[in-house]
């Protein structure tokens, strides 16, 4: 077997990256984005070659102003050992986000593509954290009805928002939050979530707190945008108000807000084990369009 060469892609070598055959069953292809549309920054796309033929490739995504990549979101190969070597050689240690179709386990071809990627990632030191539903709402799905039970108020003070994050993250069902709480504590998890929301390129003025008619805090609805789509940035109900179905109220309000801001589509996600939030999305008319498996 010839020696393996693992290196970052150089300027003008885009055709080398796209030379690896891709059946489009999993990964970024499911989101309708090709390599040229993904805006990967220089040095964050790597290939593994044997005899100048690409046998593995990976690309790490970040926002335009980020100093470090945020996630590995493109990873495929024809050589498992080369793929493992690529992941352990490249200098990035961030989450791997693998996009799959819904019910991916029911299709043997798709299941193979998913499982072989997970195998390579695990051999390179990753572990599966959670599988998530990914939703894509459009006006064709219909605007969810507003129950009218809550009052929504803008909240300009980040310290107030941070305190709500502390409350909801103390016993969150979200796997990423639970991991951060376990490793670094509730305060770190709250700050991380606030930082993510501030990172998104959408007006801070869109965020709102929700209250009962009696003035008691229920939670918040934080509609936003990422660098591609309008998104449901964060929906959360404080512990003492859970059990009343308020997640749906918050989601309906955020949906109406985003449409009012001009959105013709909305992307959202929640963990598969987060049954209350998944039920709220289903009730609000959000169809599951993909799943995403996050490995850390």
C-alpha positions, 0 to 999 in steps of 0.5 A: 500500500502506498504512503498516505498523504494527509494535508490541508487543501490549497487554494485552487484545489477545490476540484481535488476535494470534489473528486471523491464520489459522493452518493449524497445519502448523508451529510451536507448534501442533504441540506442542499449545499455543495462544497462551493456554497459552504464558505469553508475558510482557508486551512479548514478543509483537509484531504487524505491521498494515496497516489494523488487520489483522494481517499478521505476528506473533511471540512470544518465550518465556522462563521466568517469572523470566528478564529476557530472552527465550530464543527466538522460537518463534512466527512466522507471517505473510501478508506476507513484507516485513512479517514481515521488518520485524517481526523487525528492529524488535522489540528481541530477538536470540535464537534462532528455534526452528521446530517441524516435522513429521518428514519435513516436506520430503515434504509440499509444503504443509508445506515451503512453510510451513517455507521461507517462514519460513526465508526471512523469518528469513534476510532479517532476519539469521538463519542456519540452525544445525541441524535437530534430532529432537524425541522424546516418550516415554511408558510405551506405548513401553516402558521401555528395558532397563538393560544394567547395565554402569555404576555411577551416582553422585550428584555434588553438586559443580558444579565436577566437573560443569563439568569433565565438560562441558569434556571432552565439549564439546571435540569435541562433535557438538552444533551449539550447543556447537560454535558456542559453542566456536568463538566463545568457547572450551570454558570458555564452552561448559561454563559455558553448559551448566551454567547451562542445567541449573541454570536448569531447575526440577528437583532438582539431586539428580537428576544422576548421573555414570556409571562403569565397574565399574573406576571409570573415568568414562564420562560423565553422565546429567542427567534434568530438567524444563523448565517443561512436561515431564520432559526428558532434560536432558543425556546425554554420554560423555567422549571416551576412553569413546566407541565402546562404546554407552554413550550408550544406557546413560546414556539408559536410566538417565535414563529409569528415573530420571524414571519413578521420579520420577513422569514419565508422559512424557519429552521429548528432542532431539538434532541430526539429524547426531548419529548416535550419539545418534540411534541411542541414542534409537531403541534406547531406544524414543524415537519422533521426534514432531517436528523443530526447526530452529534459526536464530541 
